Amino acid sequence: MAIITLLTDFGALDYFVGAMKGVILSLNPDATIVDITHEIPPQDIQAAAFNLLACYKDFPAGTIHLAVVDPGVGSDRGAILVECAKQFFIGPDNGLFSWISEREGKSSAWQITNERFFRNPVSSTFHGRDVFAPVAAALSNGLAAAEVGPLLENIVSLSSLLPRTTTGAIEGSLIHIDRFGNCITNFTSEHINQEQIAAGAKLMVNNQEITSIRRFFADQSAPENELFMLVGSAGFVEIAAQNASAAGILSAKRGDSVLLFHDDRA
């Protein structure tokens, strides 16, 4: 039984998600459709890339991920199918899948050009329904990836997830802020852990230092609005405050620099 996930910025007020599901089920009535989220902020490619990165490993091999956050719909931006981590990813070639490809280190990509698999006529404003959904359904019915179009050497990429070493520090960034105000960095437990914190390691964001680390949000009592670090469920180091918004306390936004110091220099 094929699993097709959907991730979009369409919301739930309009017909868009339902139309995509209708196309998929018309072509494969046995498909299992899983909604990851349709509440990505409009046109926010990076938020979509992060949410997909955070959960694709939770799905079995052979899963088809259909992601549509597509500010370039109708333009000359490409449509792609990516095979990576024994799963498939379908959507616009605008960086949506680049973090997964970077993390896995090995992927193959094809440009979707074979109109035989499209829904006709193709709307210039709704490729989610007319291009991506029917291709996902065809793939779930056994279509070979190479049949969708030519192999690509490269896909469009977002900025790398890897922090960079600077003088006296490692510089990362805030790659996501969730609905609770937790600030997700691009550091992992490979960059910072409890032993390093005990030895004096610290993070700095917007001239504020974070010097404590916890295992979970309510790990210990703490003063109101005290900032701390923890490794979140997506595998990245997060900056949080118990029952409060760390982003609000830090006046932080996505893209802000995060400095990691392993000594007393700041």
LUMLUMVEX-263330 format. One record per residue (C-alpha): residue in one letter; z, y, x; residue number from 0. Coordinates in nm, 3 decimals, padded with zeros to 5 digits. Layout:
! residues N
<atom "A" <Z Y X> NUM>
...
***
This chain:
! residues 266
<atom "M" <00.000 00.000 00.000> 0>
<atom "A" <-00.111 00.331 00.151> 1>
<atom "I" <00.139 00.615 00.192> 2>
<atom "I" <-00.001 00.968 00.176> 3>
<atom "T" <00.238 01.258 00.234> 4>
<atom "L" <00.175 01.612 00.121> 5>
<atom "L" <00.300 01.928 00.289> 6>
<atom "T" <00.173 02.266 00.168> 7>
<atom "D" <00.261 02.628 00.103> 8>
<atom "F" <00.141 02.597 -00.259> 9>
<atom "G" <00.482 02.603 -00.430> 10>
<atom "A" <00.538 02.447 -00.772> 11>
<atom "L" <00.427 02.721 -01.012> 12>
<atom "D" <00.054 02.658 -01.000> 13>
<atom "Y" <-00.178 02.361 -01.042> 14>
<atom "F" <-00.272 02.317 -00.675> 15>
<atom "V" <-00.048 02.024 -00.581> 16>
<atom "G" <-00.121 01.841 -00.904> 17>
<atom "A" <-00.495 01.878 -00.849> 18>
<atom "M" <-00.471 01.728 -00.502> 19>
<atom "K" <-00.270 01.434 -00.634> 20>
<atom "G" <-00.523 01.382 -00.911> 21>
<atom "V" <-00.811 01.360 -00.664> 22>
<atom "I" <-00.621 01.113 -00.445> 23>
<atom "L" <-00.521 00.890 -00.737> 24>
<atom "S" <-00.872 00.900 -00.884> 25>
<atom "L" <-01.000 00.746 -00.560> 26>
<atom "N" <-00.701 00.521 -00.489> 27>
<atom "P" <-00.477 00.456 -00.790> 28>
<atom "D" <-00.250 00.240 -00.574> 29>
<atom "A" <-00.167 00.515 -00.325> 30>
<atom "T" <00.197 00.612 -00.281> 31>
<atom "I" <00.222 00.990 -00.261> 32>
<atom "V" <00.529 01.145 -00.098> 33>
<atom "D" <00.598 01.518 -00.120> 34>
<atom "I" <00.749 01.644 00.206> 35>
<atom "T" <00.764 02.003 00.084> 36>
<atom "H" <00.548 02.259 -00.093> 37>
<atom "E" <00.782 02.547 -00.015> 38>
<atom "I" <00.643 02.646 00.325> 39>
<atom "P" <00.627 03.028 00.331> 40>
<atom "P" <00.271 03.136 00.246> 41>
<atom "Q" <00.032 03.109 00.542> 42>
<atom "D" <00.318 03.014 00.779> 43>
<atom "I" <00.149 02.762 01.008> 44>
<atom "Q" <00.442 02.737 01.249> 45>
<atom "A" <00.691 02.657 00.973> 46>
<atom "A" <00.459 02.383 00.853> 47>
<atom "A" <00.416 02.246 01.205> 48>
<atom "F" <00.793 02.233 01.254> 49>
<atom "N" <00.866 02.061 00.923> 50>
<atom "L" <00.603 01.795 00.989> 51>
<atom "L" <00.729 01.749 01.345> 52>
<atom "A" <01.082 01.701 01.214> 53>
<atom "C" <00.999 01.413 00.981> 54>
<atom "Y" <00.680 01.227 01.076> 55>
<atom "K" <00.877 00.964 01.269> 56>
<atom "D" <01.061 00.875 00.948> 57>
<atom "F" <00.742 00.720 00.807> 58>
<atom "P" <00.589 00.382 00.885> 59>
<atom "A" <00.280 00.317 01.092> 60>
<atom "G" <-00.039 00.385 00.901> 61>
<atom "T" <00.102 00.676 00.701> 62>
<atom "I" <-00.149 00.951 00.624> 63>
<atom "H" <-00.005 01.302 00.642> 64>
<atom "L" <-00.203 01.563 00.448> 65>
<atom "A" <-00.092 01.915 00.544> 66>
<atom "V" <-00.250 02.226 00.395> 67>
<atom "V" <-00.132 02.564 00.513> 68>
<atom "D" <-00.468 02.723 00.551> 69>
<atom "P" <-00.504 03.102 00.582> 70>
<atom "G" <-00.854 03.043 00.723> 71>
<atom "V" <-00.986 02.845 00.426> 72>
<atom "G" <-01.354 02.919 00.364> 73>
<atom "S" <-01.406 03.054 00.716> 74>
<atom "D" <-01.552 02.872 01.015> 75>
<atom "R" <-01.217 02.713 01.108> 76>
<atom "G" <-01.251 02.341 01.152> 77>
<atom "A" <-01.117 02.058 00.939> 78>
<atom "I" <-00.968 01.771 01.139> 79>
<atom "L" <-00.832 01.420 01.130> 80>
<atom "V" <-00.584 01.337 01.406> 81>
<atom "E" <-00.462 00.989 01.494> 82>
<atom "C" <-00.131 01.000 01.676> 83>
<atom "A" <00.185 00.786 01.694> 84>
<atom "K" <00.010 00.517 01.486> 85>
<atom "Q" <-00.023 00.764 01.198> 86>
<atom "F" <-00.293 00.996 01.067> 87>
<atom "F" <-00.286 01.371 01.010> 88>
<atom "I" <-00.541 01.557 00.799> 89>
<atom "G" <-00.573 01.932 00.755> 90>
<atom "P" <-00.716 02.254 00.896> 91>
<atom "D" <-00.758 02.289 01.271> 92>
<atom "N" <-00.515 02.579 01.311> 93>
<atom "G" <-00.229 02.431 01.514> 94>
<atom "L" <-00.054 02.235 01.239> 95>
<atom "F" <-00.058 01.911 01.436> 96>
<atom "S" <-00.041 02.039 01.792> 97>
<atom "W" <00.336 02.001 01.839> 98>
<atom "I" <00.319 01.636 01.733> 99>
<atom "S" <00.028 01.576 01.971> 100>
<atom "E" <00.217 01.752 02.251> 101>
<atom "R" <00.532 01.549 02.193> 102>
<atom "E" <00.350 01.216 02.175> 103>
<atom "G" <00.125 01.293 02.471> 104>
<atom "K" <-00.163 01.089 02.335> 105>
<atom "S" <-00.382 01.150 02.032> 106>
<atom "S" <-00.740 01.136 01.910> 107>
<atom "A" <-00.904 01.391 01.684> 108>
<atom "W" <-01.222 01.406 01.480> 109>
<atom "Q" <-01.383 01.703 01.311> 110>
<atom "I" <-01.426 01.637 00.941> 111>
<atom "T" <-01.793 01.711 00.871> 112>
<atom "N" <-01.923 01.413 00.673> 113>
<atom "E" <-01.975 01.564 00.328> 114>
<atom "R" <-02.025 01.219 00.178> 115>
<atom "F" <-01.648 01.200 00.141> 116>
<atom "F" <-01.600 01.546 -00.010> 117>
<atom "R" <-01.547 01.630 -00.376> 118>
<atom "N" <-01.844 01.823 -00.507> 119>
<atom "P" <-01.892 02.105 -00.551> 120>
<atom "V" <-01.665 02.216 -00.267> 121>
<atom "S" <-01.469 02.529 -00.352> 122>
<atom "S" <-01.459 02.785 -00.070> 123>
<atom "T" <-01.093 02.854 -00.153> 124>
<atom "F" <-00.947 02.507 -00.219> 125>
<atom "H" <-01.030 02.264 00.062> 126>
<atom "G" <-00.699 02.091 -00.004> 127>
<atom "R" <-00.847 01.947 -00.322> 128>
<atom "D" <-01.215 01.922 -00.230> 129>
<atom "V" <-01.211 01.820 00.139> 130>
<atom "F" <-00.872 01.705 00.262> 131>
<atom "A" <-00.751 01.511 -00.043> 132>
<atom "P" <-01.067 01.298 -00.085> 133>
<atom "V" <-01.081 01.227 00.289> 134>
<atom "A" <-00.716 01.119 00.283> 135>
<atom "A" <-00.789 00.892 -00.013> 136>
<atom "A" <-01.094 00.745 00.160> 137>
<atom "L" <-00.885 00.678 00.470> 138>
<atom "S" <-00.624 00.505 00.254> 139>
<atom "N" <-00.902 00.285 00.116> 140>
<atom "G" <-00.998 00.166 00.464> 141>
<atom "L" <-01.234 00.433 00.597> 142>
<atom "A" <-01.256 00.428 00.976> 143>
<atom "A" <-01.148 00.758 01.132> 144>
<atom "A" <-01.473 00.791 01.329> 145>
<atom "E" <-01.673 00.804 01.005> 146>
<atom "V" <-01.543 01.150 00.911> 147>
<atom "G" <-01.731 01.326 01.192> 148>
<atom "P" <-01.758 01.377 01.567> 149>
<atom "L" <-01.477 01.320 01.814> 150>
<atom "L" <-01.312 01.639 01.937> 151>
<atom "E" <-01.201 01.706 02.293> 152>
<atom "N" <-00.937 01.960 02.190> 153>
<atom "I" <-00.765 02.091 01.881> 154>
<atom "V" <-00.620 02.437 01.820> 155>
<atom "S" <-00.268 02.455 01.960> 156>
<atom "L" <00.041 02.659 01.892> 157>
<atom "S" <00.249 02.780 02.187> 158>
<atom "S" <00.403 02.491 02.377> 159>
<atom "L" <00.741 02.358 02.273> 160>
<atom "L" <00.848 02.324 02.635> 161>
<atom "P" <01.097 02.583 02.767> 162>
<atom "R" <01.007 02.749 03.095> 163>
<atom "T" <01.216 02.803 03.405> 164>
<atom "T" <01.281 03.164 03.507> 165>
<atom "T" <01.498 03.317 03.776> 166>
<atom "G" <01.853 03.198 03.714> 167>
<atom "A" <01.785 03.058 03.367> 168>
<atom "I" <01.567 02.843 03.145> 169>
<atom "E" <01.391 03.042 02.874> 170>
<atom "G" <01.327 02.894 02.536> 171>
<atom "S" <01.282 03.041 02.191> 172>
<atom "L" <01.383 03.008 01.828> 173>
<atom "I" <01.115 02.791 01.673> 174>
<atom "H" <01.258 02.773 01.321> 175>
<atom "I" <01.532 02.918 01.102> 176>
<atom "D" <01.628 02.696 00.813> 177>
<atom "R" <01.749 02.798 00.467> 178>
<atom "F" <02.112 02.787 00.582> 179>
<atom "G" <02.046 03.034 00.862> 180>
<atom "N" <02.074 02.773 01.138> 181>
<atom "C" <01.862 02.876 01.436> 182>
<atom "I" <01.662 02.588 01.582> 183>
<atom "T" <01.569 02.629 01.947> 184>
<atom "N" <01.312 02.438 02.150> 185>
<atom "F" <01.588 02.300 02.374> 186>
<atom "T" <01.694 01.936 02.338> 187>
<atom "S" <01.986 01.731 02.462> 188>
<atom "E" <01.787 01.685 02.781> 189>
<atom "H" <01.839 02.055 02.852> 190>
<atom "I" <02.200 02.099 02.746> 191>
<atom "N" <02.492 01.870 02.659> 192>
<atom "Q" <02.870 01.862 02.629> 193>
<atom "E" <02.926 01.804 03.000> 194>
<atom "Q" <02.709 02.102 03.095> 195>
<atom "I" <02.891 02.325 02.848> 196>
<atom "A" <03.224 02.216 02.997> 197>
<atom "A" <03.085 02.314 03.337> 198>
<atom "G" <02.999 02.665 03.219> 199>
<atom "A" <02.654 02.637 03.064> 200>
<atom "K" <02.579 02.880 02.780> 201>
<atom "L" <02.304 03.013 02.560> 202>
<atom "M" <02.227 03.379 02.510> 203>
<atom "V" <02.040 03.520 02.211> 204>
<atom "N" <02.006 03.892 02.144> 205>
<atom "N" <02.278 03.967 02.402> 206>
<atom "Q" <02.526 03.732 02.234> 207>
<atom "E" <02.664 03.429 02.417> 208>
<atom "I" <02.712 03.085 02.263> 209>
<atom "T" <02.946 02.875 02.474> 210>
<atom "S" <03.070 02.591 02.253> 211>
<atom "I" <02.900 02.276 02.132> 212>
<atom "R" <02.990 02.043 01.844> 213>
<atom "R" <02.880 01.706 01.714> 214>
<atom "F" <02.848 01.824 01.352> 215>
<atom "F" <02.899 02.140 01.148> 216>
<atom "A" <03.264 02.083 01.051> 217>
<atom "D" <03.360 01.911 01.375> 218>
<atom "Q" <03.664 02.134 01.425> 219>
<atom "S" <03.828 02.439 01.276> 220>
<atom "A" <03.699 02.764 01.417> 221>
<atom "P" <03.726 03.136 01.357> 222>
<atom "E" <03.501 03.272 01.086> 223>
<atom "N" <03.150 03.350 01.209> 224>
<atom "E" <03.201 03.176 01.544> 225>
<atom "L" <02.869 03.060 01.679> 226>
<atom "F" <02.828 02.714 01.826> 227>
<atom "M" <02.557 02.472 01.933> 228>
<atom "L" <02.480 02.124 01.806> 229>
<atom "V" <02.190 01.882 01.829> 230>
<atom "G" <02.032 01.883 01.484> 231>
<atom "S" <01.861 01.603 01.297> 232>
<atom "A" <01.518 01.710 01.427> 233>
<atom "G" <01.637 01.651 01.783> 234>
<atom "F" <01.658 02.016 01.886> 235>
<atom "V" <01.961 02.221 01.985> 236>
<atom "E" <02.057 02.447 01.695> 237>
<atom "I" <02.277 02.754 01.685> 238>
<atom "A" <02.502 02.751 01.381> 239>
<atom "A" <02.814 02.901 01.227> 240>
<atom "Q" <03.034 02.705 00.988> 241>
<atom "N" <02.964 02.809 00.628> 242>
<atom "A" <02.773 03.114 00.750> 243>
<atom "S" <02.426 03.216 00.862> 244>
<atom "A" <02.388 03.214 01.239> 245>
<atom "A" <02.062 03.403 01.200> 246>
<atom "G" <02.245 03.677 01.012> 247>
<atom "I" <02.520 03.700 01.270> 248>
<atom "L" <02.268 03.717 01.554> 249>
<atom "S" <02.016 03.937 01.370> 250>
<atom "A" <01.777 03.667 01.484> 251>
<atom "K" <01.425 03.583 01.381> 252>
<atom "R" <01.184 03.311 01.475> 253>
<atom "G" <01.027 03.371 01.812> 254>
<atom "D" <01.332 03.540 01.965> 255>
<atom "S" <01.401 03.445 02.325> 256>
<atom "V" <01.686 03.203 02.401> 257>
<atom "L" <01.819 03.190 02.756> 258>
<atom "L" <02.004 02.889 02.893> 259>
<atom "F" <02.233 02.954 03.187> 260>
<atom "H" <02.391 02.673 03.382> 261>
<atom "D" <02.628 02.901 03.574> 262>
<atom "D" <02.808 03.234 03.529> 263>
<atom "R" <02.502 03.450 03.569> 264>
<atom "A" <02.387 03.629 03.254> 265>
***
